Amino acid sequence: MATHPDDDDAPQNRRPSDGAEGGPALDGPPPKKKGLRDHPLLLIGGAAAFVLVAVGGLLWWLNARNFESTDDAFVDTHIVRLAPQIAGRVTQVLVNDNELVRPGQPVAMIDSADVETKVAQGRAQQAQAQAQVENAKAQIQVSEAAYYQARADLAASRALADNAATDLDRYHRLQAINPKAVAQQQLDQASTTAHQTAAQRDAAAQAVQTRAAQVTASRTQVAAGEDHVLDGKCVV
């Protein structure tokens, strides 16, 4: 039996009814998809995250631009090595690594205990040297007084020696003219006196030289002591 293409019972011409088996209803618009605008919390969270990332990146750049970062580079700068003028233990470092230091800026603190001890020792040595200078100056006065006294003694000894020598010479002339005019005892006494006064004169002359050397030594000691005091002041 032949069938007609417009037959209502043909499968290709059948319309599925709403809710019938075989698929959803074809009648009506398709369902609408949800976008980001339908999720405001997600938008706010994303915006906040973007702002945080941007701020963090800006802060990192502001800090990182002050430093050079590389695996193989050379920095052209002036490096000065420091050496303390005094020895001591460093108690505090006042600068950081690679920090620019200006002239006169303190860079470290050194324990002052050892320095203060050396200063006290230097002052004590200076005071001792000053005392020695004062003693030497006083000794100069004593030596000069002894020197002048020795010169006076020398003058007196020379006068006595000259007189004794003159007497002895006169006795010799008288004896030569008249042997009986001068007794041998007088001649012997005059000779002894002449020899004694001559020895005293020579001793007085030696004493003058000794006193003069003492004056020179005292003056040299004063000069050396004053130089030592000046050196002590420089050390302190």
C-alpha positions as CSV (number, residue, x, y, z in Angstrom):
1,M,0.0,0.0,0.0
2,A,1.5,3.4,-1.0
3,T,1.8,6.2,1.4
4,H,1.5,9.9,0.6
5,P,4.3,12.3,1.5
6,D,1.9,14.7,3.3
7,D,0.5,12.0,5.5
8,D,0.1,13.1,9.0
9,D,1.6,9.9,10.3
10,A,4.9,10.5,8.6
11,P,7.7,10.7,11.1
12,Q,9.4,13.6,9.4
13,N,6.3,15.8,9.7
14,R,5.6,15.1,13.3
15,R,6.1,17.9,15.9
16,P,7.0,16.9,19.3
17,S,4.7,18.3,21.9
18,D,5.9,20.3,25.0
19,G,7.1,18.0,27.6
20,A,7.1,14.9,25.4
21,E,9.9,12.5,25.1
22,G,12.5,13.1,22.5
23,G,14.0,16.5,23.5
24,P,13.1,20.0,24.8
25,A,10.3,22.0,23.4
26,L,11.4,24.1,20.4
27,D,8.9,26.8,21.1
28,G,10.1,30.1,23.0
29,P,13.6,32.0,23.2
30,P,16.8,30.2,24.3
31,P,18.1,30.7,28.0
32,K,20.3,33.9,28.5
33,K,24.0,33.4,29.6
34,K,25.2,35.3,32.8
35,G,28.2,37.7,32.4
36,L,30.6,39.5,34.8
37,R,28.1,42.3,35.4
38,D,25.9,39.7,37.1
39,H,28.7,39.1,39.7
40,P,29.6,42.5,41.3
41,L,31.7,40.8,44.1
42,L,33.9,39.2,41.4
43,L,34.4,42.6,39.7
44,I,35.3,44.3,43.0
45,G,37.7,41.6,44.0
46,G,39.4,41.7,40.6
47,A,39.7,45.5,40.7
48,A,41.1,45.4,44.3
49,A,43.7,42.8,43.2
50,F,44.7,44.9,40.2
51,V,45.1,48.0,42.4
52,L,47.2,46.0,44.9
53,V,49.4,44.6,42.2
54,A,49.8,48.1,40.7
55,V,50.7,49.7,44.0
56,G,53.1,46.9,44.9
57,G,54.8,47.2,41.5
58,L,55.1,50.9,41.9
59,L,56.6,50.6,45.4
60,W,59.1,48.0,44.2
61,W,60.2,50.1,41.3
62,L,60.7,53.2,43.5
63,N,62.9,51.1,45.8
64,A,64.7,49.1,43.1
65,R,65.6,52.1,41.0
66,N,68.2,53.1,43.7
67,F,70.1,49.9,43.3
68,E,72.0,48.3,40.4
69,S,71.3,44.7,39.9
70,T,73.4,42.7,37.4
71,D,75.4,39.5,37.3
72,D,78.4,41.1,35.5
73,A,79.0,44.8,35.9
74,F,81.4,47.3,37.3
75,V,80.5,50.4,39.2
76,D,82.7,53.5,38.6
77,T,83.1,55.2,41.9
78,H,85.8,56.5,44.4
79,I,86.7,54.1,47.1
80,V,88.8,55.3,50.0
81,R,90.3,53.0,52.6
82,L,90.2,54.2,56.1
83,A,92.8,53.6,58.8
84,P,92.4,54.9,62.4
85,Q,95.1,57.1,63.8
86,I,94.8,55.2,67.1
87,A,94.4,51.6,67.9
88,G,91.3,50.4,69.7
89,R,88.2,48.2,69.6
90,V,85.4,49.4,67.3
91,T,82.2,49.6,69.3
92,Q,79.9,50.9,66.7
93,V,79.8,51.4,62.9
94,L,77.9,54.5,61.9
95,V,77.5,53.8,58.1
96,N,76.2,51.0,56.0
97,D,77.9,49.1,53.1
98,N,78.3,51.2,49.9
99,E,77.0,54.3,51.6
100,L,78.2,57.7,50.4
101,V,80.3,59.3,53.1
102,R,80.9,63.0,53.2
103,P,84.1,64.7,54.5
104,G,84.1,65.0,58.3
105,Q,81.3,62.4,58.7
106,P,82.0,60.0,61.6
107,V,82.1,56.4,60.3
108,A,82.9,54.4,63.5
109,M,83.2,54.7,67.2
110,I,86.3,53.3,68.9
111,D,86.5,52.3,72.6
112,S,88.2,55.2,74.4
113,A,89.4,53.3,77.4
114,D,92.8,52.5,76.0
115,V,93.1,56.0,74.6
116,E,92.3,57.6,77.9
117,T,94.8,55.4,79.7
118,K,97.5,56.5,77.2
119,V,96.5,60.1,77.6
120,A,96.8,59.8,81.4
121,Q,100.2,58.2,81.0
122,G,101.3,61.0,78.6
123,R,100.1,63.7,81.0
124,A,102.0,62.0,83.9
125,Q,105.2,61.8,81.8
126,Q,104.7,65.5,80.8
127,A,104.3,66.5,84.4
128,Q,107.4,64.5,85.3
129,A,109.4,66.1,82.4
130,Q,108.2,69.6,83.5
131,A,109.4,68.9,87.1
132,Q,112.8,67.7,85.8
133,V,113.0,70.9,83.7
134,E,112.3,73.0,86.8
135,N,114.9,71.1,88.8
136,A,117.4,71.5,86.0
137,K,116.8,75.3,86.0
138,A,117.4,75.4,89.7
139,Q,120.5,73.4,89.2
140,I,121.7,75.9,86.7
141,Q,121.6,78.6,89.3
142,V,123.4,76.4,91.8
143,S,126.0,75.5,89.2
144,E,126.5,79.1,88.1
145,A,127.0,80.2,91.7
146,A,129.6,77.4,92.3
147,Y,131.2,78.4,89.0
148,Y,131.6,82.1,90.1
149,Q,132.8,81.0,93.5
150,A,135.4,78.8,91.8
151,R,136.6,81.7,89.7
152,A,136.9,83.8,92.8
153,D,138.9,81.1,94.5
154,L,141.1,80.8,91.4
155,A,141.8,84.5,91.5
156,A,142.8,84.3,95.2
157,S,144.9,81.2,94.6
158,R,146.7,82.9,91.7
159,A,147.4,86.0,93.9
160,L,148.9,83.8,96.6
161,A,150.9,81.7,94.2
162,D,152.2,84.8,92.5
163,N,153.2,86.3,95.8
164,A,154.9,83.1,96.9
165,A,156.7,82.8,93.6
166,T,157.8,86.5,93.9
167,D,159.2,85.9,97.4
168,L,161.0,82.8,96.4
169,D,162.6,84.6,93.4
170,R,163.7,87.5,95.7
171,Y,165.2,85.1,98.2
172,H,167.1,83.4,95.3
173,R,168.5,86.8,94.1
174,L,169.5,87.8,97.6
175,Q,171.2,84.5,98.2
176,A,173.0,84.9,94.9
177,I,174.2,88.4,95.9
178,N,175.0,87.5,99.5
179,P,174.6,83.9,100.6
180,K,174.5,85.0,104.3
181,A,171.6,87.5,103.7
182,V,169.0,84.7,103.5
183,A,169.0,81.7,105.8
184,Q,168.5,78.4,104.2
185,Q,165.4,77.8,106.4
186,Q,163.8,80.9,104.9
187,L,164.6,79.8,101.4
188,D,163.2,76.4,102.0
189,Q,160.0,77.9,103.6
190,A,159.5,80.2,100.6
191,S,160.0,77.3,98.2
192,T,157.5,75.2,100.0
193,T,155.0,78.1,100.1
194,A,155.5,78.7,96.4
195,H,154.9,75.1,95.5
196,Q,151.8,74.9,97.8
197,T,150.2,78.0,96.4
198,A,150.9,76.9,92.9
199,A,149.2,73.6,93.5
200,Q,146.2,75.4,95.0
201,R,146.1,77.7,92.0
202,D,146.1,74.7,89.6
203,A,143.4,73.0,91.7
204,A,141.3,76.2,91.6
205,A,141.7,76.4,87.9
206,Q,140.5,72.8,87.6
207,A,137.5,73.5,89.8
208,V,136.6,76.4,87.5
209,Q,136.6,74.1,84.5
210,T,134.5,71.5,86.4
211,R,131.9,74.1,87.5
212,A,131.7,75.5,83.9
213,A,131.0,71.9,82.7
214,Q,128.3,71.5,85.3
215,V,126.7,74.7,84.1
216,T,126.8,73.5,80.5
217,A,125.3,70.1,81.5
218,S,122.5,71.8,83.4
219,R,121.6,74.0,80.5
220,T,121.7,71.0,78.2
221,Q,119.4,69.1,80.5
222,V,117.0,72.1,80.6
223,A,116.9,72.2,76.8
224,A,116.3,68.5,76.5
225,G,113.6,68.5,79.1
226,E,111.8,71.4,77.4
227,D,111.9,69.5,74.1
228,H,110.5,66.4,75.9
229,V,107.7,68.5,77.4
230,L,106.8,69.8,73.9
231,D,106.8,66.3,72.6
232,G,104.6,65.2,75.4
233,K,102.1,68.0,74.6
234,C,102.0,66.8,71.0
235,V,101.4,63.2,72.0
236,V,98.7,64.1,74.4
